[in-house]
Amino acid sequence: MGNLYRAISADGSAFAAVLDAKDIVSEIEKIHKTSAVVTAALGRLTIAASLMGYMLKGEENSITLRIDGDGPCGQLVAVADSMGNVKSCVNDPVVELPLNSLGKLDVSGAVGKNGTLSVVKDLGLREPYVGVIPLVSGEIAEDVANYYASSEQIPTVCALGVLVDTDLTVKSAGGFLIQLLPFADEKCIDILEKNVAEMRPVSALLADGVTPEEISDMLLKGLEPNELDRSNPVYKCDCSRKRTEQILIIIGQKELRSIAAEGKDTEVSCHFCGKKYIFSPAEISELAKGAAEE
C-alpha cells in the first residue's frame, strides 16, 4: 500500500501532500508488464491522480486524468477515488527509447510533447467537471501544475518521480503537491521556493528511506507545519462481472445478437487490472434482450 501524508502551515496559507507510491507503481508494472519508460510515465500520472483524488471531499467522488499525447505509448489514463485508491492503463505498455540528454528515462519522449491533459472530476453532480489543457512538456508533473494554474487558478508545485531498477522492478516512486491559498504572502512564497530549490528529487529521497512526513517537513520548513491527515491508498480496480455486462449492453442489440450467432465464448478483459470475464453465446443473447434496438 501507499503512504500518503498531508500537512498545512501554521497560518493555513500553504499545504503539502506527499505520497510514497512504490507499492502502487510496482503493481502497475506487474499488471501491465510495462517497459521502464512506460512504468515511469504511467507511474507519474497514477501518483498525481492519487494525490489529487485524496483532495476530493465526497466519499463517492472520483477523478480521472487522461493524457492524449503524440508519443509512442499512446493514451494514458489514471482514475482515483477520494481515498487516493487508484487504477491506471496505457495503450502501449512496451516502449523502448534511448535515455534523454540528462541520462534519465525519456518520459516526455514516450508521452509526447504535443497533446492534451484532461482532468475529469465526478463530484456527484448532474455533469462532471472537465478541464482540458495543452501539454506543457509531457513530463507530467509540469503539466499537472499547469492544469491547476490555468484551470483552477491555484498556484501549485508538483513533483513526481519513479526510479526503475535494472531488472525493471520499481526501486522507488512517489510525489508531492504544494498549494498556496489566496492569502499567502510573499514571505511564504519565498520560503517555499527556497525549500523546493534545495530538495533532491523526490524519488531519490524515497529510495534513501526518507518518509513522506519528513519530506513534508522539508517542503514546509520555516512555516511551522501541522499534520492534517494520513492515508494508505492502494492500486484498486473496481471492475466486476455486472459492470462488464453493462458495458456489453451498450454495444447494442444487433451487435450482441451477431456475436452470439458466432457460437463462441466472448472474452472481455479489464484494461485496468487484466481480469478476464467469459460470456457464453447464451449469456450474450440474454444481454441482447436488455440492449437498445438499432
Backbone as JSON, one array per atom type, in Angstrom:
{
  "sequence": "MGNLYRAISADGSAFAAVLDAKDIVSEIEKIHKTSAVVTAALGRLTIAASLMGYMLKGEENSITLRIDGDGPCGQLVAVADSMGNVKSCVNDPVVELPLNSLGKLDVSGAVGKNGTLSVVKDLGLREPYVGVIPLVSGEIAEDVANYYASSEQIPTVCALGVLVDTDLTVKSAGGFLIQLLPFADEKCIDILEKNVAEMRPVSALLADGVTPEEISDMLLKGLEPNELDRSNPVYKCDCSRKRTEQILIIIGQKELRSIAAEGKDTEVSCHFCGKKYIFSPAEISELAKGAAEE",
  "N": [[0.84, -1.19, 0.0], [0.27, 2.37, -0.4], [1.8, 5.31, 1.1], [0.55, 8.1, 2.31], [0.84, 11.45, 3.23], [-0.26, 14.46, 4.7], [0.15, 17.94, 5.34], [-0.17, 21.23, 6.85], [0.64, 24.71, 6.79], [1.28, 26.77, 9.69], [-0.2, 29.15, 9.6], [-2.09, 28.49, 7.8], [-1.8, 29.07, 5.1], [-0.49, 27.57, 3.2], [-0.24, 24.23, 1.96], [0.95, 20.83, 2.0], [1.09, 17.75, 0.26], [2.25, 14.51, 0.34], [3.31, 11.54, -1.2], [4.33, 8.23, -0.88], [4.65, 5.92, -3.23], [5.6, 3.44, -4.0], [4.68, 0.72, -3.8], [2.25, 0.89, -5.16], [3.0, 1.65, -7.8], [4.62, -0.49, -8.39], [2.71, -2.45, -8.61], [1.46, -1.62, -10.94], [3.5, -2.12, -12.83], [3.61, -4.88, -12.6], [1.01, -5.74, -13.37], [0.58, -4.57, -15.94], [2.91, -5.13, -17.25], [4.93, -3.32, -18.05], [7.42, -1.51, -19.95], [10.52, 0.08, -18.93], [10.45, 2.95, -19.31], [7.74, 3.39, -19.71], [6.68, 2.47, -17.33], [7.64, 4.51, -15.69], [6.32, 6.76, -16.81], [3.49, 6.13, -16.72], [3.4, 5.57, -14.05], [3.99, 8.08, -12.87], [1.71, 9.59, -13.67], [-0.26, 8.15, -12.35], [0.45, 8.48, -9.66], [0.01, 11.24, -9.43], [-2.77, 11.29, -9.85], [-3.68, 9.89, -7.59], [-2.87, 11.62, -5.47], [-4.38, 13.89, -6.15], [-6.94, 12.85, -6.13], [-7.31, 12.25, -3.45], [-7.76, 14.72, -2.43], [-10.37, 15.29, -2.92], [-13.67, 15.78, -1.61], [-16.12, 14.35, -1.26], [-17.38, 11.08, -0.5], [-18.06, 9.38, -2.59], [-16.87, 10.6, -4.7], [-14.72, 11.0, -7.58], [-11.74, 11.11, -9.62], [-10.42, 11.51, -12.88], [-7.53, 11.32, -14.75], [-6.32, 11.99, -17.92], [-4.03, 11.54, -20.48], [-3.49, 12.49, -23.72], [-1.21, 12.19, -25.88], [1.34, 12.73, -28.45], [3.2, 10.76, -28.4], [4.86, 7.49, -28.51], [3.68, 5.71, -26.6], [1.02, 6.18, -26.53], [-2.37, 6.78, -25.39], [-2.69, 7.58, -21.92], [-4.22, 6.72, -18.86], [-5.48, 7.45, -15.65], [-7.31, 6.73, -12.74], [-8.76, 7.83, -9.76], [-10.11, 7.49, -6.43], [-11.74, 9.21, -3.64], [-10.24, 8.43, -1.5], [-7.77, 8.16, -2.39], [-7.17, 5.76, -3.56], [-6.32, 4.01, -6.51], [-6.29, 3.36, -10.08], [-4.93, 2.41, -13.28], [-4.12, 2.67, -16.82], [-2.61, 2.03, -20.06], [-2.14, 2.63, -23.55], [-0.02, 1.43, -25.11], [2.03, -0.63, -23.51], [4.72, -1.28, -23.74], [7.44, 0.37, -24.62], [10.42, 1.33, -26.05], [13.03, 3.52, -25.58], [15.91, 5.64, -26.13], [17.93, 6.96, -23.4], [17.31, 10.26, -22.1], [18.77, 13.59, -22.62], [19.76, 14.13, -20.13], [20.45, 11.75, -19.13], [18.38, 10.29, -18.12], [15.28, 8.35, -17.89], [13.29, 8.76, -20.75], [10.63, 10.23, -20.41], [8.96, 12.28, -21.46], [9.44, 11.85, -24.14], [8.22, 9.39, -24.53], [5.57, 9.94, -23.86], [4.97, 12.21, -25.36], [5.18, 15.58, -26.53], [3.27, 17.13, -27.58], [-0.18, 17.52, -27.35], [-2.87, 16.75, -25.09], [-3.83, 17.24, -21.63], [-6.36, 15.9, -19.8], [-8.67, 16.49, -17.22], [-11.04, 15.03, -15.31], [-13.52, 15.47, -13.04], [-15.66, 13.73, -11.05], [-18.13, 14.7, -9.16], [-20.49, 13.93, -8.13], [-22.5, 15.44, -9.16], [-24.89, 16.59, -11.66], [-23.51, 16.77, -14.09], [-20.12, 15.94, -14.8], [-17.14, 17.76, -13.8], [-15.0, 19.06, -16.22], [-11.76, 19.6, -17.3], [-9.52, 20.68, -19.74], [-6.28, 20.93, -20.97], [-3.49, 22.06, -22.99], [-0.57, 20.02, -23.37], [2.37, 20.8, -21.58], [5.01, 19.9, -21.33], [5.07, 17.14, -21.32], [6.27, 15.81, -19.32], [4.72, 15.37, -17.19], [4.52, 16.12, -14.3], [4.96, 18.92, -14.53], [2.87, 19.43, -16.24], [0.63, 18.84, -14.69], [0.88, 20.83, -12.69], [0.55, 23.05, -14.31], [-2.07, 22.66, -15.1], [-3.5, 23.17, -12.69], [-2.82, 25.87, -12.35], [-3.87, 27.14, -14.65], [-6.52, 26.17, -15.01], [-7.77, 26.05, -12.49], [-6.78, 28.15, -11.13], [-4.97, 27.96, -8.98], [-2.01, 28.37, -7.37], [0.53, 26.06, -7.71], [2.95, 23.63, -6.85], [4.35, 20.8, -8.23], [5.8, 17.62, -7.97], [6.93, 14.61, -9.32], [8.08, 11.28, -9.32], [9.72, 8.32, -10.49], [11.78, 5.64, -9.9], [13.3, 3.17, -11.73], [14.56, -0.05, -11.5], [17.38, -2.04, -12.74], [16.37, -4.54, -13.36], [13.85, -4.0, -14.12], [12.04, -3.75, -12.06], [10.4, -1.69, -9.58], [12.21, 0.71, -7.95], [11.84, 2.98, -6.39], [9.1, 5.26, -5.86], [7.07, 8.11, -6.08], [5.62, 11.28, -5.02], [4.83, 14.82, -4.74], [2.54, 17.45, -3.86], [2.33, 20.93, -3.55], [0.35, 23.54, -2.45], [-0.87, 26.9, -2.62], [-2.89, 29.09, -0.72], [-5.16, 31.84, -1.43], [-4.49, 34.0, 0.29], [-1.82, 33.79, 0.88], [1.33, 35.19, 1.65], [4.14, 37.11, 0.29], [6.44, 36.41, 1.67], [5.94, 33.8, 2.56], [5.81, 32.54, 0.07], [8.42, 32.93, -0.86], [9.86, 31.39, 1.02], [8.91, 28.79, 0.46], [9.75, 28.48, -2.2], [12.52, 28.51, -1.83], [12.84, 26.23, -0.2], [11.97, 24.16, -1.92], [13.83, 24.41, -3.99], [16.14, 23.59, -2.74], [15.82, 20.91, -2.36], [16.43, 17.42, -3.01], [15.62, 15.2, -5.78], [12.34, 13.77, -5.48], [12.01, 11.0, -5.81], [14.57, 10.05, -5.33], [14.94, 10.76, -2.66], [12.97, 9.14, -1.43], [13.97, 6.63, -2.14], [16.17, 6.54, -0.51], [15.04, 6.1, 1.9], [13.74, 8.2, 3.16], [10.9, 9.49, 4.74], [7.42, 10.21, 3.82], [6.39, 12.08, 5.7], [8.71, 13.3, 6.62], [9.63, 14.43, 4.25], [7.56, 16.24, 3.78], [7.99, 17.95, 5.96], [10.39, 19.07, 5.14], [9.54, 20.48, 2.87], [7.79, 22.38, 3.97], [9.36, 23.72, 5.74], [10.14, 26.17, 8.12], [7.67, 27.24, 8.16], [6.18, 26.32, 10.2], [4.74, 23.7, 10.18], [1.73, 21.7, 10.55], [0.33, 18.5, 11.1], [-2.14, 17.29, 8.87], [-3.56, 14.96, 7.9], [-3.36, 11.36, 7.34], [-3.0, 8.6, 5.04], [-3.46, 5.39, 3.47], [-3.35, 4.66, 0.5], [-4.16, 2.37, -2.2], [-3.44, 0.36, -5.14], [-6.27, -0.2, -6.9], [-8.79, -1.87, -8.5], [-12.11, -1.57, -9.55], [-13.62, -3.21, -11.15], [-16.17, -5.54, -12.28], [-18.21, -8.46, -12.88], [-20.84, -7.68, -13.28], [-20.61, -4.97, -13.99], [-19.23, -5.28, -16.36], [-21.14, -6.55, -17.89], [-22.93, -4.43, -18.22], [-21.42, -2.76, -19.82], [-21.23, -4.31, -22.13], [-23.91, -4.33, -22.92], [-24.24, -1.77, -23.85], [-23.21, -1.92, -26.38], [-25.25, -2.62, -28.06], [-28.29, -4.11, -29.35], [-28.35, -5.4, -31.91], [-25.61, -5.87, -32.56], [-24.83, -7.49, -30.4], [-26.43, -9.74, -30.8], [-25.34, -10.62, -33.16], [-22.79, -11.33, -32.3], [-23.44, -13.42, -30.54], [-24.47, -15.24, -32.37], [-22.25, -16.3, -33.57], [-21.51, -18.39, -32.04], [-19.48, -18.78, -30.21], [-17.55, -18.49, -27.14], [-17.32, -15.32, -25.5], [-14.73, -13.21, -24.63], [-13.94, -10.75, -22.32], [-11.66, -8.38, -21.36], [-10.39, -6.56, -18.59], [-9.12, -3.31, -18.81], [-7.7, -2.11, -16.79], [-6.93, -3.91, -14.73], [-6.55, -6.37, -15.89], [-8.16, -8.57, -15.49], [-10.2, -11.23, -16.64], [-13.34, -11.77, -18.16], [-15.67, -14.2, -19.03], [-18.18, -14.87, -21.38], [-20.84, -16.86, -22.39], [-22.42, -17.85, -25.55], [-25.18, -18.04, -25.03], [-25.45, -16.41, -22.8], [-24.72, -13.95, -23.88], [-26.82, -13.61, -25.69], [-28.9, -13.3, -23.89], [-28.2, -10.89, -22.7], [-28.55, -9.26, -24.89], [-31.28, -8.93, -25.01], [-31.83, -6.93, -23.22], [-30.65, -4.78, -24.35], [-30.45, -1.74, -26.32], [-32.48, -1.31, -29.23], [-31.45, -1.1, -32.65]],
  "CA": [[0.0, 0.0, 0.0], [1.0, 3.62, -0.41], [1.87, 6.06, 2.35], [0.24, 9.48, 1.96], [0.88, 12.33, 4.39], [-0.57, 15.85, 4.38], [0.38, 18.91, 6.41], [-0.52, 22.6, 6.5], [1.43, 25.69, 7.54], [0.6, 27.24, 10.9], [-1.17, 30.21, 9.27], [-3.07, 27.95, 6.85], [-1.64, 29.65, 3.76], [0.1, 26.6, 2.27], [-0.27, 22.85, 2.44], [1.72, 19.88, 1.21], [0.68, 16.35, 0.27], [3.39, 13.71, -0.12], [2.92, 10.14, -1.34], [5.26, 7.15, -1.22], [3.79, 5.07, -4.04], [6.37, 2.33, -4.57], [3.84, -0.48, -3.94], [1.24, 1.16, -6.19], [3.63, 1.62, -9.12], [5.06, -1.88, -8.57], [1.52, -3.18, -9.08], [1.29, -1.23, -12.34], [4.48, -2.88, -13.63], [3.22, -6.29, -12.52], [-0.23, -5.96, -14.12], [0.66, -4.16, -17.34], [4.19, -5.57, -17.8], [5.43, -2.14, -18.73], [8.85, -1.26, -20.09], [10.99, 1.02, -17.91], [9.99, 4.32, -19.52], [6.28, 3.44, -19.53], [6.48, 2.39, -15.87], [7.88, 5.86, -15.17], [5.28, 7.68, -17.29], [2.19, 5.78, -16.15], [3.56, 5.71, -12.6], [3.86, 9.5, -12.52], [0.31, 10.0, -13.82], [-1.01, 7.46, -11.31], [0.77, 9.16, -8.4], [-0.7, 12.51, -9.46], [-4.2, 11.02, -9.67], [-3.91, 9.52, -6.19], [-2.76, 12.84, -4.68], [-5.5, 14.78, -6.48], [-8.18, 12.2, -5.7], [-7.42, 12.35, -1.99], [-8.19, 16.08, -2.12], [-11.81, 15.39, -3.11], [-14.34, 15.73, -0.31], [-17.22, 13.39, -1.19], [-16.98, 9.68, -0.43], [-18.26, 8.76, -3.9], [-16.21, 11.41, -5.74], [-13.56, 10.39, -8.25], [-11.06, 11.96, -10.59], [-9.77, 10.8, -13.97], [-6.53, 12.06, -15.51], [-6.05, 11.32, -19.2], [-3.09, 12.22, -21.36], [-3.51, 12.1, -25.13], [-0.04, 12.81, -26.48], [1.75, 12.19, -29.75], [4.3, 9.82, -28.18], [4.59, 6.09, -28.88], [2.91, 4.9, -25.64], [-0.41, 6.43, -26.74], [-3.15, 7.37, -24.3], [-2.51, 7.12, -20.55], [-5.38, 7.05, -18.04], [-5.43, 7.08, -14.23], [-8.57, 7.05, -12.06], [-8.6, 7.72, -8.3], [-11.25, 7.86, -5.6], [-11.44, 10.23, -2.64], [-9.3, 7.89, -0.53], [-6.49, 8.06, -3.07], [-7.04, 4.48, -4.25], [-6.14, 4.39, -7.9], [-6.06, 2.35, -11.11], [-4.46, 3.1, -14.47], [-3.84, 1.85, -18.0], [-1.9, 2.72, -21.14], [-2.37, 1.95, -24.83], [1.12, 0.56, -25.44], [2.84, -0.73, -22.29], [6.13, -1.56, -24.02], [8.08, 1.35, -25.49], [11.86, 1.4, -25.76], [13.63, 4.76, -26.06], [17.2, 5.98, -25.51], [17.84, 7.9, -22.29], [17.31, 11.65, -22.56], [20.06, 14.3, -22.54], [20.21, 14.13, -18.74], [20.71, 10.37, -18.75], [17.19, 9.78, -17.43], [14.24, 7.78, -18.74], [12.72, 9.83, -21.57], [9.18, 10.19, -20.23], [8.29, 13.16, -22.43], [9.54, 11.22, -25.44], [7.22, 8.32, -24.58], [4.24, 10.54, -23.77], [4.81, 13.21, -26.41], [5.12, 16.96, -26.04], [2.09, 17.74, -28.17], [-1.38, 16.78, -26.96], [-3.67, 17.36, -24.01], [-4.11, 16.61, -20.33], [-7.76, 16.09, -19.41], [-8.98, 16.2, -15.81], [-12.48, 14.88, -15.15], [-13.9, 15.28, -11.64], [-17.05, 13.32, -10.82], [-18.43, 15.18, -7.81], [-21.86, 13.54, -7.8], [-23.45, 16.39, -9.74], [-25.51, 16.11, -12.9], [-22.45, 16.65, -15.08], [-18.79, 16.03, -14.2], [-16.3, 18.9, -14.17], [-13.97, 18.64, -17.18], [-10.77, 20.61, -17.67], [-8.59, 20.17, -20.76], [-5.22, 21.89, -21.27], [-2.41, 21.51, -23.82], [0.62, 19.57, -22.65], [3.47, 21.76, -21.5], [6.3, 19.23, -21.57], [4.95, 15.69, -21.36], [6.94, 15.24, -18.15], [3.55, 15.11, -16.33], [4.45, 17.0, -13.13], [4.78, 20.29, -15.01], [1.55, 19.51, -16.85], [-0.33, 18.9, -13.58], [0.99, 22.16, -12.1], [-0.04, 23.99, -15.26], [-3.53, 22.49, -15.03], [-4.0, 23.9, -11.53], [-2.64, 27.31, -12.55], [-4.71, 27.67, -15.72], [-7.92, 25.77, -14.92], [-8.34, 26.27, -11.16], [-6.14, 29.36, -10.59], [-4.35, 27.64, -7.7], [-0.56, 28.21, -7.5], [0.85, 24.68, -7.3], [4.21, 22.98, -7.2], [4.16, 19.34, -8.31], [6.97, 16.8, -8.3], [6.59, 13.2, -9.45], [9.27, 10.54, -9.71], [9.75, 6.85, -10.43], [13.08, 5.03, -10.18], [13.15, 1.79, -12.18], [15.82, -0.78, -11.36], [17.85, -2.68, -13.97], [15.53, -5.7, -13.65], [12.53, -3.43, -14.44], [11.21, -3.56, -10.86], [10.35, -0.29, -9.13], [13.1, 0.95, -6.8], [11.11, 3.96, -5.57], [8.11, 6.03, -6.62], [6.28, 9.0, -5.23], [5.49, 12.65, -5.48], [4.2, 15.75, -3.8], [1.86, 18.67, -4.31], [2.25, 22.05, -2.63], [-0.59, 24.54, -2.96], [-1.0, 28.14, -1.85], [-4.21, 29.71, -0.65], [-5.08, 33.21, -1.95], [-3.94, 34.99, 1.21], [-0.39, 33.54, 1.13], [2.11, 36.41, 1.38], [5.38, 36.94, -0.45], [7.42, 35.74, 2.53], [5.62, 32.38, 2.48], [6.2, 32.08, -1.26], [9.89, 32.89, -0.91], [10.3, 30.25, 1.83], [8.59, 27.57, -0.28], [10.64, 28.41, -3.36], [13.86, 28.15, -1.32], [12.79, 24.85, 0.25], [11.87, 23.27, -3.08], [15.09, 24.5, -4.73], [17.19, 22.89, -2.01], [15.5, 19.49, -2.21], [16.8, 16.43, -4.01], [14.43, 14.62, -6.4], [11.52, 13.03, -4.52], [12.25, 9.56, -5.94], [15.86, 9.78, -4.68], [14.71, 10.82, -1.21], [12.24, 7.94, -1.03], [14.88, 5.49, -2.29], [17.07, 6.56, 0.64], [14.29, 5.83, 3.12], [13.12, 9.39, 3.75], [9.45, 9.25, 4.79], [6.58, 11.32, 3.37], [6.31, 13.09, 6.75], [9.98, 14.04, 6.63], [9.65, 15.25, 3.03], [6.64, 17.34, 4.03], [8.67, 18.88, 6.86], [11.37, 19.8, 4.32], [8.82, 21.4, 2.0], [7.16, 23.46, 4.74], [10.32, 24.19, 6.75], [10.05, 27.6, 8.36], [6.25, 27.64, 8.16], [5.58, 25.65, 11.37], [3.67, 22.82, 9.67], [0.96, 20.8, 11.4], [-0.24, 17.36, 10.36], [-3.56, 17.3, 8.52], [-4.05, 13.58, 7.94], [-2.56, 10.31, 6.7], [-3.81, 7.59, 4.37], [-2.7, 4.31, 2.83], [-4.02, 4.29, -0.74], [-3.69, 1.17, -2.88], [-3.9, 0.15, -6.52], [-7.55, -0.88, -6.68], [-9.71, -1.86, -9.63], [-13.47, -1.89, -9.11], [-14.36, -3.91, -12.2], [-16.96, -6.69, -11.84], [-18.95, -9.07, -13.98], [-22.03, -6.86, -13.5], [-20.21, -3.78, -14.75], [-18.87, -5.72, -17.7], [-22.41, -6.77, -18.58], [-23.48, -3.12, -18.6], [-20.62, -2.27, -20.95], [-21.64, -5.08, -23.3], [-25.25, -3.91, -23.31], [-24.09, -0.51, -24.59], [-22.88, -2.24, -27.77], [-26.5, -2.62, -28.84], [-28.93, -5.4, -29.56], [-27.95, -6.01, -33.19], [-24.23, -6.35, -32.47], [-24.78, -8.6, -29.44], [-27.01, -10.93, -31.45], [-24.35, -11.08, -34.15], [-21.72, -12.01, -31.54], [-23.99, -14.68, -30.05], [-24.67, -16.13, -33.51], [-20.97, -16.93, -33.92], [-21.46, -19.64, -31.29], [-18.24, -18.89, -29.43], [-17.49, -17.7, -25.92], [-16.79, -13.97, -25.65], [-13.84, -12.85, -23.52], [-13.76, -9.31, -22.11], [-10.56, -8.17, -20.41], [-10.37, -5.22, -17.98], [-7.9, -2.57, -19.17], [-7.01, -1.63, -15.6], [-6.33, -4.96, -13.9], [-6.3, -7.55, -16.7], [-9.09, -9.66, -15.18], [-10.97, -11.65, -17.81], [-14.72, -12.23, -17.94], [-16.1, -15.03, -20.15], [-19.63, -14.93, -21.58], [-21.26, -17.86, -23.38], [-23.38, -17.32, -26.53], [-26.5, -17.91, -24.39], [-25.41, -15.22, -21.92], [-24.73, -12.78, -24.76], [-28.2, -13.5, -26.19], [-29.72, -12.78, -22.81], [-27.88, -9.47, -22.57], [-29.12, -8.56, -26.05], [-32.69, -8.63, -24.72], [-31.9, -5.68, -22.47], [-29.94, -3.74, -25.08], [-31.29, -0.88, -27.17], [-32.6, -1.71, -30.62], [-30.8, -0.16, -33.59]],
  "C": [[0.87, 1.24, 0.0], [0.99, 4.27, 0.96], [1.72, 7.54, 2.0], [0.15, 10.32, 3.23], [0.59, 13.75, 3.95], [-0.37, 16.75, 5.6], [0.06, 20.3, 5.9], [0.32, 23.55, 7.34], [0.61, 26.23, 8.7], [-0.45, 28.3, 10.61], [-2.2, 29.76, 8.24], [-2.92, 28.46, 5.44], [-1.06, 28.69, 2.74], [-0.03, 25.2, 2.85], [0.49, 21.95, 1.48], [1.13, 18.49, 1.37], [1.81, 15.54, -0.36], [2.98, 12.24, -0.12], [4.12, 9.26, -1.69], [4.43, 6.09, -1.93], [4.53, 3.88, -4.65], [5.49, 1.1, -4.79], [2.81, -0.31, -5.05], [1.85, 1.03, -7.58], [4.19, 0.23, -9.41], [3.91, -2.73, -9.1], [1.23, -2.85, -10.54], [2.22, -2.04, -13.23], [4.11, -4.35, -13.69], [2.02, -6.6, -13.41], [-0.03, -5.72, -15.61], [1.95, -4.6, -18.03], [4.84, -4.47, -18.65], [6.95, -2.14, -18.87], [9.22, -0.15, -19.11], [10.4, 2.42, -18.09], [8.48, 4.44, -19.36], [5.92, 3.28, -18.06], [6.63, 3.77, -15.25], [6.76, 6.81, -15.56], [3.93, 7.38, -16.65], [2.24, 5.88, -14.63], [3.38, 7.15, -12.16], [2.4, 9.96, -12.59], [-0.54, 9.39, -12.71], [-0.78, 8.1, -9.94], [0.01, 10.49, -8.32], [-2.2, 12.3, -9.22], [-4.53, 10.68, -8.23], [-3.87, 10.75, -5.29], [-3.96, 13.75, -4.9], [-6.83, 14.17, -6.03], [-8.4, 12.34, -4.21], [-7.88, 13.75, -1.55], [-9.69, 16.27, -2.3], [-12.52, 15.15, -1.78], [-15.38, 14.61, -0.2], [-16.74, 11.95, -1.26], [-17.07, 8.98, -1.78], [-17.58, 9.53, -5.02], [-15.03, 10.66, -6.36], [-12.97, 11.38, -9.24], [-10.37, 11.09, -11.63], [-8.79, 11.73, -14.66], [-6.26, 11.28, -16.8], [-5.09, 12.17, -20.03], [-3.2, 11.63, -22.76], [-2.36, 12.84, -25.8], [0.32, 12.18, -27.8], [2.96, 11.25, -29.61], [3.9, 8.39, -28.46], [3.78, 5.28, -27.87], [1.42, 5.16, -25.76], [-1.07, 7.03, -25.52], [-2.8, 6.73, -22.96], [-3.69, 7.59, -19.73], [-5.14, 6.6, -16.61], [-6.7, 7.59, -13.56], [-8.38, 6.83, -10.56], [-9.89, 8.1, -7.6], [-10.8, 8.84, -4.52], [-10.57, 9.72, -1.49], [-7.9, 7.76, -1.13], [-6.24, 6.72, -3.73], [-7.11, 4.73, -5.75], [-5.96, 3.18, -8.81], [-5.65, 3.09, -12.38], [-4.21, 2.13, -15.61], [-3.17, 2.71, -19.07], [-2.11, 1.93, -22.42], [-1.26, 0.96, -25.16], [2.05, 0.49, -24.24], [4.34, -0.95, -22.52], [6.66, -0.6, -25.08], [9.55, 1.41, -25.08], [12.43, 2.66, -26.4], [15.0, 4.95, -25.44], [16.97, 6.92, -24.33], [17.89, 9.33, -22.83], [18.67, 12.3, -22.33], [20.62, 14.36, -21.13], [20.53, 12.73, -18.24], [19.57, 9.72, -18.0], [16.24, 9.11, -18.43], [13.49, 8.9, -19.45], [11.19, 9.77, -21.53], [8.47, 11.06, -21.26], [8.37, 12.6, -23.84], [8.51, 10.13, -25.62], [5.81, 8.87, -24.63], [3.96, 11.44, -24.97], [4.69, 14.59, -25.8], [3.93, 17.71, -26.61], [0.87, 16.89, -27.85], [-2.09, 17.49, -25.84], [-3.64, 16.53, -22.74], [-5.55, 16.94, -20.0], [-7.95, 15.68, -17.96], [-10.5, 16.18, -15.68], [-12.78, 14.58, -13.69], [-15.38, 14.91, -11.57], [-17.38, 13.63, -9.37], [-19.86, 14.86, -7.41], [-22.91, 14.5, -8.3], [-24.02, 15.83, -11.03], [-24.47, 15.86, -13.98], [-21.1, 16.73, -14.37], [-18.09, 17.32, -14.63], [-15.2, 18.39, -15.09], [-13.05, 19.82, -17.48], [-9.78, 20.0, -18.64], [-7.57, 21.26, -21.07], [-4.2, 21.24, -22.21], [-1.26, 21.04, -22.94], [1.69, 20.65, -22.7], [4.78, 21.09, -21.89], [6.17, 17.73, -21.79], [5.67, 15.0, -20.22], [5.95, 14.94, -17.03], [3.48, 16.03, -15.11], [4.22, 18.45, -13.53], [3.38, 20.47, -15.59], [0.46, 19.59, -15.78], [-0.31, 20.28, -12.94], [0.35, 23.2, -13.01], [-1.57, 23.88, -15.28], [-4.1, 23.3, -13.87], [-3.92, 25.42, -11.74], [-3.64, 27.87, -13.56], [-6.19, 27.36, -15.56], [-8.56, 26.07, -13.57], [-7.74, 27.49, -10.46], [-5.58, 29.13, -9.18], [-2.85, 27.49, -7.92], [-0.13, 26.88, -6.9], [2.25, 24.3, -7.74], [3.97, 21.48, -7.17], [5.47, 18.67, -8.67], [6.54, 15.34, -8.29], [7.83, 12.45, -9.9], [9.12, 9.05, -9.55], [11.16, 6.4, -10.78], [12.87, 3.57, -10.53], [14.51, 1.11, -12.13], [16.18, -1.48, -12.67], [17.03, -3.91, -14.35], [14.08, -5.31, -13.91], [11.59, -3.32, -13.24], [11.32, -2.1, -10.42], [11.19, -0.13, -7.87], [12.47, 1.95, -5.83], [10.15, 4.71, -6.47], [7.33, 6.91, -5.66], [6.21, 10.39, -5.8], [4.89, 13.54, -4.41], [3.5, 16.87, -4.55], [1.97, 19.7, -3.19], [1.29, 23.05, -3.24], [-0.68, 25.73, -2.01], [-2.44, 28.59, -1.85], [-4.06, 31.19, -1.02], [-4.41, 34.21, -1.03], [-2.46, 34.74, 1.56], [0.42, 34.79, 0.76], [3.43, 36.08, 0.68], [6.43, 36.2, 0.37], [7.21, 34.23, 2.49], [6.07, 31.8, 1.14], [7.71, 31.95, -1.37], [10.44, 31.67, -0.15], [10.08, 28.94, 1.07], [9.52, 27.4, -1.47], [12.04, 27.97, -2.95], [13.88, 26.68, -0.9], [12.78, 23.87, -0.92], [13.19, 23.24, -3.85], [16.2, 23.7, -4.06], [16.98, 21.38, -1.93], [16.05, 18.64, -3.34], [15.51, 15.88, -4.64], [13.67, 13.72, -5.43], [11.76, 11.53, -4.6], [13.57, 9.16, -5.28], [15.71, 9.8, -3.16], [14.02, 9.56, -0.72], [13.11, 6.69, -1.12], [15.84, 5.39, -1.12], [16.34, 6.38, 1.96], [13.69, 7.03, 3.81], [11.6, 9.22, 3.67], [8.68, 10.44, 4.22], [6.46, 12.44, 4.41], [7.57, 13.95, 6.77], [10.1, 14.93, 5.4], [8.73, 16.45, 3.19], [7.27, 18.39, 4.93], [9.72, 19.7, 6.1], [10.68, 20.86, 3.47], [8.28, 22.61, 2.75], [8.07, 23.99, 5.85], [10.24, 25.71, 6.88], [8.63, 28.13, 8.42], [5.47, 26.96, 9.28], [4.42, 24.72, 10.96], [3.01, 21.97, 10.76], [0.36, 19.69, 10.55], [-1.73, 17.58, 10.11], [-4.14, 15.89, 8.64], [-3.07, 12.65, 7.24], [-3.51, 9.31, 6.03], [-2.89, 6.53, 3.77], [-3.42, 3.85, 1.56], [-3.38, 3.07, -1.39], [-4.08, 1.21, -4.36], [-5.15, -0.72, -6.42], [-8.44, -0.75, -7.91], [-11.09, -2.3, -9.15], [-14.3, -2.55, -10.21], [-15.11, -5.11, -11.6], [-17.67, -7.28, -13.04], [-20.19, -8.23, -14.31], [-21.7, -5.62, -14.32], [-19.86, -4.14, -16.18], [-20.13, -6.0, -18.52], [-23.0, -5.45, -19.07], [-22.73, -2.52, -19.79], [-21.02, -3.0, -22.23], [-23.01, -4.64, -23.82], [-25.2, -2.62, -24.14], [-23.82, -0.77, -26.07], [-24.12, -2.22, -28.66], [-26.98, -4.03, -29.17], [-28.44, -6.12, -30.81], [-26.56, -6.62, -33.1], [-24.12, -7.53, -31.51], [-25.35, -9.87, -30.06], [-26.06, -11.51, -32.49], [-23.22, -11.84, -33.46], [-22.21, -13.38, -31.06], [-24.13, -15.7, -31.17], [-23.39, -16.84, -33.94], [-20.77, -18.23, -33.14], [-20.21, -19.84, -30.47], [-18.35, -18.08, -28.15], [-16.86, -16.34, -26.22], [-15.97, -13.61, -24.41], [-13.68, -11.33, -23.48], [-12.71, -9.13, -21.03], [-10.57, -6.74, -19.9], [-9.04, -4.54, -18.31], [-7.07, -2.22, -17.94], [-6.33, -2.72, -14.78], [-6.07, -6.27, -14.65], [-7.22, -8.72, -16.42], [-9.97, -9.95, -16.38], [-12.35, -12.17, -17.4], [-15.18, -12.96, -19.2], [-17.62, -15.09, -20.19], [-19.93, -15.95, -22.68], [-22.21, -17.21, -24.38], [-24.77, -17.12, -25.91], [-26.54, -16.68, -23.5], [-25.42, -13.93, -22.74], [-26.14, -12.54, -25.32], [-29.12, -12.91, -25.13], [-29.47, -11.28, -22.6], [-28.48, -8.65, -23.71], [-30.56, -8.16, -25.81], [-32.84, -7.28, -24.0], [-31.21, -4.52, -23.16], [-30.89, -2.94, -25.97], [-31.32, -1.43, -28.6], [-31.95, -0.65, -31.51], [-31.58, -0.07, -34.88]]
}
